[in-house]
């Protein structure tokens, strides 16, 4: 036998095996059992469940700060 014939036969066998492997992987991927995806609410909402405490006095402080210069001007 000629070496060229042997190489062609080996290449044909490798090509057929490659096509078979590609078909097998494609069928396996398309027919894979689909598992449901579970989502956690914390993935969507950035909430650490820590409540922010705001003092009412802290909110009134700027209003008092604005009144103080007006009272100083009236005193002068």
mmCIF file of the N, C-alpha and C atoms, coordinates in Angstrom:
data_MODEL
# 
_entry.id   MODEL 
# 
loop_
_atom_site.group_PDB 
_atom_site.id 
_atom_site.type_symbol 
_atom_site.label_atom_id 
_atom_site.label_alt_id 
_atom_site.label_comp_id 
_atom_site.label_asym_id 
_atom_site.label_entity_id 
_atom_site.label_seq_id 
_atom_site.pdbx_PDB_ins_code 
_atom_site.Cartn_x 
_atom_site.Cartn_y 
_atom_site.Cartn_z 
_atom_site.occupancy 
_atom_site.B_iso_or_equiv 
_atom_site.pdbx_formal_charge 
_atom_site.auth_seq_id 
_atom_site.auth_comp_id 
_atom_site.auth_asym_id 
_atom_site.auth_atom_id 
_atom_site.pdbx_PDB_model_num 
ATOM 1   N N  . UNK A 1 1  ? 0.839   -1.190 0.000  1.00 0.00 ? 1  UNK A N  1 
ATOM 2   C CA . UNK A 1 1  ? 0.000   0.000  0.000  1.00 0.00 ? 1  UNK A CA 1 
ATOM 3   C C  . UNK A 1 1  ? 0.877   1.244  0.000  1.00 0.00 ? 1  UNK A C  1 
ATOM 4   N N  . UNK A 1 2  ? 0.291   2.228  -0.547 1.00 0.00 ? 2  UNK A N  1 
ATOM 5   C CA . UNK A 1 2  ? 0.976   3.505  -0.623 1.00 0.00 ? 2  UNK A CA 1 
ATOM 6   C C  . UNK A 1 2  ? 0.739   4.291  0.669  1.00 0.00 ? 2  UNK A C  1 
ATOM 7   N N  . UNK A 1 3  ? 1.711   5.069  1.127  1.00 0.00 ? 3  UNK A N  1 
ATOM 8   C CA . UNK A 1 3  ? 1.587   5.839  2.373  1.00 0.00 ? 3  UNK A CA 1 
ATOM 9   C C  . UNK A 1 3  ? 0.484   6.882  2.228  1.00 0.00 ? 3  UNK A C  1 
ATOM 10  N N  . UNK A 1 4  ? 0.293   7.436  1.043  1.00 0.00 ? 4  UNK A N  1 
ATOM 11  C CA . UNK A 1 4  ? -0.752  8.438  0.829  1.00 0.00 ? 4  UNK A CA 1 
ATOM 12  C C  . UNK A 1 4  ? -2.132  7.852  1.086  1.00 0.00 ? 4  UNK A C  1 
ATOM 13  N N  . UNK A 1 5  ? -2.346  6.589  0.684  1.00 0.00 ? 5  UNK A N  1 
ATOM 14  C CA . UNK A 1 5  ? -3.646  5.950  0.906  1.00 0.00 ? 5  UNK A CA 1 
ATOM 15  C C  . UNK A 1 5  ? -3.885  5.743  2.403  1.00 0.00 ? 5  UNK A C  1 
ATOM 16  N N  . UNK A 1 6  ? -2.850  5.343  3.108  1.00 0.00 ? 6  UNK A N  1 
ATOM 17  C CA . UNK A 1 6  ? -2.980  5.108  4.554  1.00 0.00 ? 6  UNK A CA 1 
ATOM 18  C C  . UNK A 1 6  ? -3.309  6.427  5.260  1.00 0.00 ? 6  UNK A C  1 
ATOM 19  N N  . UNK A 1 7  ? -2.642  7.514  4.896  1.00 0.00 ? 7  UNK A N  1 
ATOM 20  C CA . UNK A 1 7  ? -2.881  8.828  5.509  1.00 0.00 ? 7  UNK A CA 1 
ATOM 21  C C  . UNK A 1 7  ? -4.298  9.301  5.188  1.00 0.00 ? 7  UNK A C  1 
ATOM 22  N N  . UNK A 1 8  ? -4.768  9.092  3.966  1.00 0.00 ? 8  UNK A N  1 
ATOM 23  C CA . UNK A 1 8  ? -6.125  9.490  3.597  1.00 0.00 ? 8  UNK A CA 1 
ATOM 24  C C  . UNK A 1 8  ? -7.164  8.699  4.390  1.00 0.00 ? 8  UNK A C  1 
ATOM 25  N N  . UNK A 1 9  ? -6.925  7.423  4.602  1.00 0.00 ? 9  UNK A N  1 
ATOM 26  C CA . UNK A 1 9  ? -7.866  6.595  5.377  1.00 0.00 ? 9  UNK A CA 1 
ATOM 27  C C  . UNK A 1 9  ? -7.908  7.077  6.828  1.00 0.00 ? 9  UNK A C  1 
ATOM 28  N N  . UNK A 1 10 ? -6.735  7.366  7.405  1.00 0.00 ? 10 UNK A N  1 
ATOM 29  C CA . UNK A 1 10 ? -6.680  7.857  8.792  1.00 0.00 ? 10 UNK A CA 1 
ATOM 30  C C  . UNK A 1 10 ? -7.373  9.200  8.901  1.00 0.00 ? 10 UNK A C  1 
ATOM 31  N N  . UNK A 1 11 ? -7.153  10.098 7.943  1.00 0.00 ? 11 UNK A N  1 
ATOM 32  C CA . UNK A 1 11 ? -7.803  11.399 7.967  1.00 0.00 ? 11 UNK A CA 1 
ATOM 33  C C  . UNK A 1 11 ? -9.318  11.272 7.827  1.00 0.00 ? 11 UNK A C  1 
ATOM 34  N N  . UNK A 1 12 ? -9.774  10.330 7.015  1.00 0.00 ? 12 UNK A N  1 
ATOM 35  C CA . UNK A 1 12 ? -11.217 10.114 6.864  1.00 0.00 ? 12 UNK A CA 1 
ATOM 36  C C  . UNK A 1 12 ? -11.816 9.615  8.167  1.00 0.00 ? 12 UNK A C  1 
ATOM 37  N N  . UNK A 1 13 ? -11.129 8.714  8.845  1.00 0.00 ? 13 UNK A N  1 
ATOM 38  C CA . UNK A 1 13 ? -11.622 8.183  10.128 1.00 0.00 ? 13 UNK A CA 1 
ATOM 39  C C  . UNK A 1 13 ? -11.677 9.313  11.170 1.00 0.00 ? 13 UNK A C  1 
ATOM 40  N N  . UNK A 1 14 ? -10.648 10.162 11.205 1.00 0.00 ? 14 UNK A N  1 
ATOM 41  C CA . UNK A 1 14 ? -10.619 11.280 12.153 1.00 0.00 ? 14 UNK A CA 1 
ATOM 42  C C  . UNK A 1 14 ? -11.737 12.266 11.842 1.00 0.00 ? 14 UNK A C  1 
ATOM 43  N N  . UNK A 1 15 ? -11.979 12.547 10.561 1.00 0.00 ? 15 UNK A N  1 
ATOM 44  C CA . UNK A 1 15 ? -13.046 13.476 10.181 1.00 0.00 ? 15 UNK A CA 1 
ATOM 45  C C  . UNK A 1 15 ? -14.412 12.935 10.568 1.00 0.00 ? 15 UNK A C  1 
ATOM 46  N N  . UNK A 1 16 ? -14.642 11.650 10.339 1.00 0.00 ? 16 UNK A N  1 
ATOM 47  C CA . UNK A 1 16 ? -15.929 11.035 10.704 1.00 0.00 ? 16 UNK A CA 1 
ATOM 48  C C  . UNK A 1 16 ? -16.114 11.068 12.220 1.00 0.00 ? 16 UNK A C  1 
ATOM 49  N N  . UNK A 1 17 ? -15.048 10.795 12.969 1.00 0.00 ? 17 UNK A N  1 
ATOM 50  C CA . UNK A 1 17 ? -15.131 10.831 14.433 1.00 0.00 ? 17 UNK A CA 1 
ATOM 51  C C  . UNK A 1 17 ? -15.408 12.259 14.915 1.00 0.00 ? 17 UNK A C  1 
ATOM 52  N N  . UNK A 1 18 ? -14.812 13.251 14.269 1.00 0.00 ? 18 UNK A N  1 
ATOM 53  C CA . UNK A 1 18 ? -15.048 14.646 14.644 1.00 0.00 ? 18 UNK A CA 1 
ATOM 54  C C  . UNK A 1 18 ? -16.481 15.059 14.399 1.00 0.00 ? 18 UNK A C  1 
ATOM 55  N N  . UNK A 1 19 ? -17.040 14.676 13.258 1.00 0.00 ? 19 UNK A N  1 
ATOM 56  C CA . UNK A 1 19 ? -18.437 14.994 12.952 1.00 0.00 ? 19 UNK A CA 1 
ATOM 57  C C  . UNK A 1 19 ? -19.362 14.294 13.933 1.00 0.00 ? 19 UNK A C  1 
ATOM 58  N N  . UNK A 1 20 ? -19.069 13.035 14.249 1.00 0.00 ? 20 UNK A N  1 
ATOM 59  C CA . UNK A 1 20 ? -19.902 12.295 15.205 1.00 0.00 ? 20 UNK A CA 1 
ATOM 60  C C  . UNK A 1 20 ? -19.855 12.958 16.583 1.00 0.00 ? 20 UNK A C  1 
ATOM 61  N N  . UNK A 1 21 ? -18.675 13.408 16.989 1.00 0.00 ? 21 UNK A N  1 
ATOM 62  C CA . UNK A 1 21 ? -18.552 14.072 18.289 1.00 0.00 ? 21 UNK A CA 1 
ATOM 63  C C  . UNK A 1 21 ? -19.325 15.388 18.299 1.00 0.00 ? 21 UNK A C  1 
ATOM 64  N N  . UNK A 1 22 ? -19.273 16.134 17.203 1.00 0.00 ? 22 UNK A N  1 
ATOM 65  C CA . UNK A 1 22 ? -20.003 17.398 17.124 1.00 0.00 ? 22 UNK A CA 1 
ATOM 66  C C  . UNK A 1 22 ? -21.506 17.166 17.177 1.00 0.00 ? 22 UNK A C  1 
ATOM 67  N N  . UNK A 1 23 ? -21.991 16.160 16.475 1.00 0.00 ? 23 UNK A N  1 
ATOM 68  C CA . UNK A 1 23 ? -23.426 15.843 16.493 1.00 0.00 ? 23 UNK A CA 1 
ATOM 69  C C  . UNK A 1 23 ? -23.838 15.404 17.898 1.00 0.00 ? 23 UNK A C  1 
ATOM 70  N N  . UNK A 1 24 ? -23.013 14.578 18.540 1.00 0.00 ? 24 UNK A N  1 
ATOM 71  C CA . UNK A 1 24 ? -23.326 14.108 19.892 1.00 0.00 ? 24 UNK A CA 1 
ATOM 72  C C  . UNK A 1 24 ? -23.427 15.281 20.873 1.00 0.00 ? 24 UNK A C  1 
ATOM 73  N N  . UNK A 1 25 ? -22.465 16.198 20.825 1.00 0.00 ? 25 UNK A N  1 
ATOM 74  C CA . UNK A 1 25 ? -22.491 17.345 21.746 1.00 0.00 ? 25 UNK A CA 1 
ATOM 75  C C  . UNK A 1 25 ? -23.671 18.271 21.460 1.00 0.00 ? 25 UNK A C  1 
ATOM 76  N N  . UNK A 1 26 ? -24.010 18.455 20.179 1.00 0.00 ? 26 UNK A N  1 
ATOM 77  C CA . UNK A 1 26 ? -25.146 19.314 19.837 1.00 0.00 ? 26 UNK A CA 1 
ATOM 78  C C  . UNK A 1 26 ? -26.451 18.720 20.340 1.00 0.00 ? 26 UNK A C  1 
ATOM 79  N N  . UNK A 1 27 ? -26.634 17.417 20.142 1.00 0.00 ? 27 UNK A N  1 
ATOM 80  C CA . UNK A 1 27 ? -27.865 16.762 20.608 1.00 0.00 ? 27 UNK A CA 1 
ATOM 81  C C  . UNK A 1 27 ? -27.926 16.784 22.123 1.00 0.00 ? 27 UNK A C  1 
ATOM 82  N N  . UNK A 1 28 ? -26.796 16.544 22.781 1.00 0.00 ? 28 UNK A N  1 
ATOM 83  C CA . UNK A 1 28 ? -26.768 16.546 24.246 1.00 0.00 ? 28 UNK A CA 1 
ATOM 84  C C  . UNK A 1 28 ? -27.109 17.928 24.798 1.00 0.00 ? 28 UNK A C  1 
ATOM 85  N N  . UNK A 1 29 ? -26.611 18.974 24.157 1.00 0.00 ? 29 UNK A N  1 
ATOM 86  C CA . UNK A 1 29 ? -26.882 20.334 24.630 1.00 0.00 ? 29 UNK A CA 1 
ATOM 87  C C  . UNK A 1 29 ? -28.341 20.718 24.386 1.00 0.00 ? 29 UNK A C  1 
ATOM 88  N N  . UNK A 1 30 ? -28.899 20.344 23.252 1.00 0.00 ? 30 UNK A N  1 
ATOM 89  C CA . UNK A 1 30 ? -30.278 20.719 22.935 1.00 0.00 ? 30 UNK A CA 1 
ATOM 90  C C  . UNK A 1 30 ? -31.297 19.949 23.770 1.00 0.00 ? 30 UNK A C  1 
ATOM 91  N N  . UNK A 1 31 ? -30.957 18.733 24.164 1.00 0.00 ? 31 UNK A N  1 
ATOM 92  C CA . UNK A 1 31 ? -31.907 17.914 24.921 1.00 0.00 ? 31 UNK A CA 1 
ATOM 93  C C  . UNK A 1 31 ? -31.598 17.888 26.409 1.00 0.00 ? 31 UNK A C  1 
ATOM 94  N N  . UNK A 1 32 ? -30.757 18.788 26.873 1.00 0.00 ? 32 UNK A N  1 
ATOM 95  C CA . UNK A 1 32 ? -30.400 18.821 28.296 1.00 0.00 ? 32 UNK A CA 1 
ATOM 96  C C  . UNK A 1 32 ? -31.624 19.159 29.133 1.00 0.00 ? 32 UNK A C  1 
ATOM 97  N N  . UNK A 1 33 ? -31.694 18.547 30.302 1.00 0.00 ? 33 UNK A N  1 
ATOM 98  C CA . UNK A 1 33 ? -32.802 18.815 31.214 1.00 0.00 ? 33 UNK A CA 1 
ATOM 99  C C  . UNK A 1 33 ? -32.682 20.241 31.724 1.00 0.00 ? 33 UNK A C  1 
ATOM 100 N N  . UNK A 1 34 ? -33.728 21.004 31.557 1.00 0.00 ? 34 UNK A N  1 
ATOM 101 C CA . UNK A 1 34 ? -33.710 22.404 31.972 1.00 0.00 ? 34 UNK A CA 1 
ATOM 102 C C  . UNK A 1 34 ? -34.069 22.492 33.452 1.00 0.00 ? 34 UNK A C  1 
ATOM 103 N N  . UNK A 1 35 ? -33.169 23.070 34.226 1.00 0.00 ? 35 UNK A N  1 
ATOM 104 C CA . UNK A 1 35 ? -33.409 23.247 35.654 1.00 0.00 ? 35 UNK A CA 1 
ATOM 105 C C  . UNK A 1 35 ? -33.896 24.673 35.892 1.00 0.00 ? 35 UNK A C  1 
ATOM 106 N N  . UNK A 1 36 ? -34.861 24.833 36.769 1.00 0.00 ? 36 UNK A N  1 
ATOM 107 C CA . UNK A 1 36 ? -35.367 26.192 37.035 1.00 0.00 ? 36 UNK A CA 1 
ATOM 108 C C  . UNK A 1 36 ? -34.305 27.029 37.739 1.00 0.00 ? 36 UNK A C  1 
ATOM 109 N N  . UNK A 1 37 ? -34.305 28.327 37.423 1.00 0.00 ? 37 UNK A N  1 
ATOM 110 C CA . UNK A 1 37 ? -33.389 29.249 38.092 1.00 0.00 ? 37 UNK A CA 1 
ATOM 111 C C  . UNK A 1 37 ? -34.119 29.910 39.241 1.00 0.00 ? 37 UNK A C  1 
ATOM 112 N N  . UNK A 1 38 ? -33.502 29.873 40.382 1.00 0.00 ? 38 UNK A N  1 
ATOM 113 C CA . UNK A 1 38 ? -34.087 30.496 41.559 1.00 0.00 ? 38 UNK A CA 1 
ATOM 114 C C  . UNK A 1 38 ? -33.373 31.816 41.808 1.00 0.00 ? 38 UNK A C  1 
ATOM 115 N N  . UNK A 1 39 ? -34.150 32.850 42.033 1.00 0.00 ? 39 UNK A N  1 
ATOM 116 C CA . UNK A 1 39 ? -33.597 34.177 42.283 1.00 0.00 ? 39 UNK A CA 1 
ATOM 117 C C  . UNK A 1 39 ? -33.841 34.566 43.737 1.00 0.00 ? 39 UNK A C  1 
ATOM 118 N N  . UNK A 1 40 ? -32.918 35.305 44.253 1.00 0.00 ? 40 UNK A N  1 
ATOM 119 C CA . UNK A 1 40 ? -33.032 35.826 45.607 1.00 0.00 ? 40 UNK A CA 1 
ATOM 120 C C  . UNK A 1 40 ? -33.420 37.298 45.503 1.00 0.00 ? 40 UNK A C  1 
ATOM 121 N N  . UNK A 1 41 ? -34.378 37.722 46.301 1.00 0.00 ? 41 UNK A N  1 
ATOM 122 C CA . UNK A 1 41 ? -34.827 39.115 46.247 1.00 0.00 ? 41 UNK A CA 1 
ATOM 123 C C  . UNK A 1 41 ? -33.690 40.091 46.540 1.00 0.00 ? 41 UNK A C  1 
ATOM 124 N N  . UNK A 1 42 ? -32.723 39.666 47.323 1.00 0.00 ? 42 UNK A N  1 
ATOM 125 C CA . UNK A 1 42 ? -31.615 40.554 47.665 1.00 0.00 ? 42 UNK A CA 1 
ATOM 126 C C  . UNK A 1 42 ? -30.732 40.843 46.453 1.00 0.00 ? 42 UNK A C  1 
ATOM 127 N N  . UNK A 1 43 ? -30.854 40.031 45.408 1.00 0.00 ? 43 UNK A N  1 
ATOM 128 C CA . UNK A 1 43 ? -30.096 40.295 44.189 1.00 0.00 ? 43 UNK A CA 1 
ATOM 129 C C  . UNK A 1 43 ? -30.647 41.511 43.458 1.00 0.00 ? 43 UNK A C  1 
ATOM 130 N N  . UNK A 1 44 ? -31.920 41.797 43.633 1.00 0.00 ? 44 UNK A N  1 
ATOM 131 C CA . UNK A 1 44 ? -32.565 42.866 42.893 1.00 0.00 ? 44 UNK A CA 1 
ATOM 132 C C  . UNK A 1 44 ? -32.716 44.144 43.712 1.00 0.00 ? 44 UNK A C  1 
ATOM 133 N N  . UNK A 1 45 ? -32.900 43.999 45.013 1.00 0.00 ? 45 UNK A N  1 
ATOM 134 C CA . UNK A 1 45 ? -33.121 45.155 45.866 1.00 0.00 ? 45 UNK A CA 1 
ATOM 135 C C  . UNK A 1 45 ? -31.974 45.269 46.854 1.00 0.00 ? 45 UNK A C  1 
ATOM 136 N N  . UNK A 1 46 ? -31.343 46.416 46.868 1.00 0.00 ? 46 UNK A N  1 
ATOM 137 C CA . UNK A 1 46 ? -30.256 46.629 47.818 1.00 0.00 ? 46 UNK A CA 1 
ATOM 138 C C  . UNK A 1 46 ? -30.845 47.077 49.141 1.00 0.00 ? 46 UNK A C  1 
ATOM 139 N N  . UNK A 1 47 ? -31.224 46.125 49.924 1.00 0.00 ? 47 UNK A N  1 
ATOM 140 C CA . UNK A 1 47 ? -31.851 46.419 51.215 1.00 0.00 ? 47 UNK A CA 1 
ATOM 141 C C  . UNK A 1 47 ? -31.187 45.538 52.256 1.00 0.00 ? 47 UNK A C  1 
ATOM 142 N N  . UNK A 1 48 ? -30.576 46.164 53.223 1.00 0.00 ? 48 UNK A N  1 
ATOM 143 C CA . UNK A 1 48 ? -29.928 45.387 54.271 1.00 0.00 ? 48 UNK A CA 1 
ATOM 144 C C  . UNK A 1 48 ? -30.778 45.345 55.537 1.00 0.00 ? 48 UNK A C  1 
ATOM 145 N N  . UNK A 1 49 ? -32.000 45.782 55.420 1.00 0.00 ? 49 UNK A N  1 
ATOM 146 C CA . UNK A 1 49 ? -32.974 45.737 56.510 1.00 0.00 ? 49 UNK A CA 1 
ATOM 147 C C  . UNK A 1 49 ? -32.532 46.537 57.732 1.00 0.00 ? 49 UNK A C  1 
ATOM 148 N N  . UNK A 1 50 ? -31.601 47.459 57.564 1.00 0.00 ? 50 UNK A N  1 
ATOM 149 C CA . UNK A 1 50 ? -31.222 48.360 58.652 1.00 0.00 ? 50 UNK A CA 1 
ATOM 150 C C  . UNK A 1 50 ? -31.984 49.663 58.451 1.00 0.00 ? 50 UNK A C  1 
ATOM 151 N N  . UNK A 1 51 ? -32.778 50.005 59.423 1.00 0.00 ? 51 UNK A N  1 
ATOM 152 C CA . UNK A 1 51 ? -33.560 51.227 59.316 1.00 0.00 ? 51 UNK A CA 1 
ATOM 153 C C  . UNK A 1 51 ? -32.695 52.419 59.710 1.00 0.00 ? 51 UNK A C  1 
ATOM 154 N N  . UNK A 1 52 ? -32.813 53.471 58.956 1.00 0.00 ? 52 UNK A N  1 
ATOM 155 C CA . UNK A 1 52 ? -32.055 54.675 59.264 1.00 0.00 ? 52 UNK A CA 1 
ATOM 156 C C  . UNK A 1 52 ? -32.895 55.544 60.197 1.00 0.00 ? 52 UNK A C  1 
ATOM 157 N N  . UNK A 1 53 ? -32.336 55.891 61.331 1.00 0.00 ? 53 UNK A N  1 
ATOM 158 C CA . UNK A 1 53 ? -33.050 56.683 62.322 1.00 0.00 ? 53 UNK A CA 1 
ATOM 159 C C  . UNK A 1 53 ? -32.696 58.152 62.112 1.00 0.00 ? 53 UNK A C  1 
ATOM 160 N N  . UNK A 1 54 ? -33.701 58.947 61.900 1.00 0.00 ? 54 UNK A N  1 
ATOM 161 C CA . UNK A 1 54 ? -33.506 60.380 61.676 1.00 0.00 ? 54 UNK A CA 1 
ATOM 162 C C  . UNK A 1 54 ? -34.140 61.131 62.834 1.00 0.00 ? 54 UNK A C  1 
ATOM 163 N N  . UNK A 1 55 ? -33.341 61.949 63.490 1.00 0.00 ? 55 UNK A N  1 
ATOM 164 C CA . UNK A 1 55 ? -33.864 62.736 64.605 1.00 0.00 ? 55 UNK A CA 1 
ATOM 165 C C  . UNK A 1 55 ? -34.623 63.935 64.058 1.00 0.00 ? 55 UNK A C  1 
ATOM 166 N N  . UNK A 1 56 ? -35.757 64.225 64.682 1.00 0.00 ? 56 UNK A N  1 
ATOM 167 C CA . UNK A 1 56 ? -36.552 65.373 64.253 1.00 0.00 ? 56 UNK A CA 1 
ATOM 168 C C  . UNK A 1 56 ? -35.812 66.655 64.578 1.00 0.00 ? 56 UNK A C  1 
ATOM 169 N N  . UNK A 1 57 ? -35.103 66.692 65.670 1.00 0.00 ? 57 UNK A N  1 
ATOM 170 C CA . UNK A 1 57 ? -34.358 67.883 66.058 1.00 0.00 ? 57 UNK A CA 1 
ATOM 171 C C  . UNK A 1 57 ? -33.285 68.212 65.018 1.00 0.00 ? 57 UNK A C  1 
ATOM 172 N N  . UNK A 1 58 ? -32.695 67.210 64.438 1.00 0.00 ? 58 UNK A N  1 
ATOM 173 C CA . UNK A 1 58 ? -31.665 67.440 63.429 1.00 0.00 ? 58 UNK A CA 1 
ATOM 174 C C  . UNK A 1 58 ? -32.264 68.098 62.200 1.00 0.00 ? 58 UNK A C  1 
ATOM 175 N N  . UNK A 1 59 ? -33.510 67.826 61.892 1.00 0.00 ? 59 UNK A N  1 
ATOM 176 C CA . UNK A 1 59 ? -34.144 68.447 60.733 1.00 0.00 ? 59 UNK A CA 1 
ATOM 177 C C  . UNK A 1 59 ? -34.561 69.887 61.040 1.00 0.00 ? 59 UNK A C  1 
ATOM 178 N N  . UNK A 1 60 ? -34.865 70.191 62.282 1.00 0.00 ? 60 UNK A N  1 
ATOM 179 C CA . UNK A 1 60 ? -35.276 71.539 62.651 1.00 0.00 ? 60 UNK A CA 1 
ATOM 180 C C  . UNK A 1 60 ? -34.079 72.474 62.819 1.00 0.00 ? 60 UNK A C  1 
ATOM 181 N N  . UNK A 1 61 ? -32.903 71.952 62.975 1.00 0.00 ? 61 UNK A N  1 
ATOM 182 C CA . UNK A 1 61 ? -31.715 72.765 63.223 1.00 0.00 ? 61 UNK A CA 1 
ATOM 183 C C  . UNK A 1 61 ? -31.447 73.765 62.096 1.00 0.00 ? 61 UNK A C  1 
ATOM 184 N N  . UNK A 1 62 ? -31.552 73.407 60.834 1.00 0.00 ? 62 UNK A N  1 
ATOM 185 C CA . UNK A 1 62 ? -31.297 74.414 59.792 1.00 0.00 ? 62 UNK A CA 1 
ATOM 186 C C  . UNK A 1 62 ? -32.318 75.561 59.840 1.00 0.00 ? 62 UNK A C  1 
ATOM 187 N N  . UNK A 1 63 ? -33.543 75.286 60.187 1.00 0.00 ? 63 UNK A N  1 
ATOM 188 C CA . UNK A 1 63 ? -34.543 76.354 60.277 1.00 0.00 ? 63 UNK A CA 1 
ATOM 189 C C  . UNK A 1 63 ? -34.163 77.319 61.406 1.00 0.00 ? 63 UNK A C  1 
ATOM 190 N N  . UNK A 1 64 ? -33.694 76.800 62.515 1.00 0.00 ? 64 UNK A N  1 
ATOM 191 C CA . UNK A 1 64 ? -33.277 77.648 63.626 1.00 0.00 ? 64 UNK A CA 1 
ATOM 192 C C  . UNK A 1 64 ? -32.032 78.446 63.253 1.00 0.00 ? 64 UNK A C  1 
ATOM 193 N N  . UNK A 1 65 ? -31.154 77.853 62.451 1.00 0.00 ? 65 UNK A N  1 
ATOM 194 C CA . UNK A 1 65 ? -29.932 78.542 62.038 1.00 0.00 ? 65 UNK A CA 1 
ATOM 195 C C  . UNK A 1 65 ? -30.272 79.724 61.136 1.00 0.00 ? 65 UNK A C  1 
ATOM 196 N N  . UNK A 1 66 ? -31.310 79.608 60.327 1.00 0.00 ? 66 UNK A N  1 
ATOM 197 C CA . UNK A 1 66 ? -31.709 80.708 59.461 1.00 0.00 ? 66 UNK A CA 1 
ATOM 198 C C  . UNK A 1 66 ? -32.362 81.827 60.271 1.00 0.00 ? 66 UNK A C  1 
ATOM 199 N N  . UNK A 1 67 ? -33.059 81.497 61.349 1.00 0.00 ? 67 UNK A N  1 
ATOM 200 C CA . UNK A 1 67 ? -33.726 82.504 62.171 1.00 0.00 ? 67 UNK A CA 1 
ATOM 201 C C  . UNK A 1 67 ? -32.725 83.278 63.037 1.00 0.00 ? 67 UNK A C  1 
ATOM 202 N N  . UNK A 1 68 ? -31.628 82.661 63.407 1.00 0.00 ? 68 UNK A N  1 
ATOM 203 C CA . UNK A 1 68 ? -30.655 83.295 64.288 1.00 0.00 ? 68 UNK A CA 1 
ATOM 204 C C  . UNK A 1 68 ? -30.073 84.561 63.676 1.00 0.00 ? 68 UNK A C  1 
ATOM 205 N N  . UNK A 1 69 ? -29.629 84.591 62.434 1.00 0.00 ? 69 UNK A N  1 
ATOM 206 C CA . UNK A 1 69 ? -29.097 85.847 61.892 1.00 0.00 ? 69 UNK A CA 1 
ATOM 207 C C  . UNK A 1 69 ? -30.192 86.922 61.798 1.00 0.00 ? 69 UNK A C  1 
ATOM 208 N N  . UNK A 1 70 ? -31.407 86.532 61.527 1.00 0.00 ? 70 UNK A N  1 
ATOM 209 C CA . UNK A 1 70 ? -32.489 87.530 61.451 1.00 0.00 ? 70 UNK A CA 1 
ATOM 210 C C  . UNK A 1 70 ? -32.693 88.165 62.819 1.00 0.00 ? 70 UNK A C  1 
ATOM 211 N N  . UNK A 1 71 ? -32.592 87.383 63.879 1.00 0.00 ? 71 UNK A N  1 
ATOM 212 C CA . UNK A 1 71 ? -32.769 87.938 65.229 1.00 0.00 ? 71 UNK A CA 1 
ATOM 213 C C  . UNK A 1 71 ? -31.599 88.847 65.575 1.00 0.00 ? 71 UNK A C  1 
ATOM 214 N N  . UNK A 1 72 ? -30.378 88.512 65.128 1.00 0.00 ? 72 UNK A N  1 
ATOM 215 C CA . UNK A 1 72 ? -29.196 89.341 65.395 1.00 0.00 ? 72 UNK A CA 1 
ATOM 216 C C  . UNK A 1 72 ? -29.322 90.688 64.693 1.00 0.00 ? 72 UNK A C  1 
ATOM 217 N N  . UNK A 1 73 ? -29.820 90.667 63.462 1.00 0.00 ? 73 UNK A N  1 
ATOM 218 C CA . UNK A 1 73 ? -29.986 91.918 62.728 1.00 0.00 ? 73 UNK A CA 1 
ATOM 219 C C  . UNK A 1 73 ? -31.047 92.798 63.393 1.00 0.00 ? 73 UNK A C  1 
ATOM 220 N N  . UNK A 1 74 ? -32.097 92.188 63.920 1.00 0.00 ? 74 UNK A N  1 
ATOM 221 C CA . UNK A 1 74 ? -33.140 92.957 64.580 1.00 0.00 ? 74 UNK A CA 1 
ATOM 222 C C  . UNK A 1 74 ? -32.624 93.554 65.879 1.00 0.00 ? 74 UNK A C  1 
ATOM 223 N N  . UNK A 1 75 ? -31.705 92.837 66.554 1.00 0.00 ? 75 UNK A N  1 
ATOM 224 C CA . UNK A 1 75 ? -31.155 93.325 67.821 1.00 0.00 ? 75 UNK A CA 1 
ATOM 225 C C  . UNK A 1 75 ? -30.228 94.493 67.576 1.00 0.00 ? 75 UNK A C  1 
ATOM 226 N N  . UNK A 1 76 ? -29.575 94.599 66.440 1.00 0.00 ? 76 UNK A N  1 
ATOM 227 C CA . UNK A 1 76 ? -28.630 95.677 66.159 1.00 0.00 ? 76 UNK A CA 1 
ATOM 228 C C  . UNK A 1 76 ? -29.355 96.903 65.827 1.00 0.00 ? 76 UNK A C  1 
# 
